[in-house]
Amino acid sequence: MVALIILGVIALLITLIMLIPVGADVGYEGGVFSVSAVACGMPIVRLFPKPPEDGTKPPKHPRKERKKKEPPAEGEAKPKKKLSFDFTPDELLALLKKVLRGFGKLGRKFKVDRFLLRFTAAGDDPYKTAVTYNYVNAALSSLGPICAKRFQVDDCEVMTAVDFTADKMNIDFGIAMTIRIGQIFGAVNTILFGALGILIKNKLRLVKEKRQNKGGNGEAAPLETI
């Protein structure tokens, strides 16, 4: 009975972990580029730029120099066996399809928690500034419905403007995307099991060809008499 309770608790914990959404928050705002790791919709670790050290951490000790390994004496070195794969074009194509299919499933499961785009067209030439502003609005009008159909976006802010008095354009961009841990494992398993099936077929084909070559003993087949 106790063992069943423990197994149930472990299964519940694994299920809860698989439901946790993780991802990244990437932004370029005010001329500063930043990247943060996100879990449950909250940034947990700022990856770039790194926060300043408060001086409480002990100083890192210098790394010890690794001793160089002496080359083995002649006659003692043993050649290491390396895995060799002899793929046919069809097998390579099938492997590529499995990988792309897995990444395609993974991409459709991402959720956009935050999307920010503020663009202000500016420049020395008013005509080029106006043309750039129109191009950006046309691109957003065509890409917006596609992104809205493909991704689920919770918080979206898109703003475009034009400033004929400024010399340089201004762009603020930010996006936070998350995906559940269980969905990552599902996509990875799809890729791994698909690739494993192709590798097994490849090895079976190579073993079969090797046996056929041994069976022939390297002799040419006799010509048929007419």
Secondary structure, 3 states (H helix, E strand, C coil): CHHHHHHHHHHHHHHHHHCCEEEEEEEEECCEEEEEEEECCEEEEEEECCCCCCCCCCCCCCCCCCCCCCCCCCCCCCCCCCCCCCCCHHHHHHHHHHHHHHHHHHHHCCEEEEEEEEEEECCCCHHHHHHHHHHHHHHHHHHHHHHHHHCEEEEEEEEEEECCCCCCCEEEEEEEEEEEHHHHHHHHHHHHHHHHHHHHHHHHHHHHHHHHHHHHCCCCCCCCCC
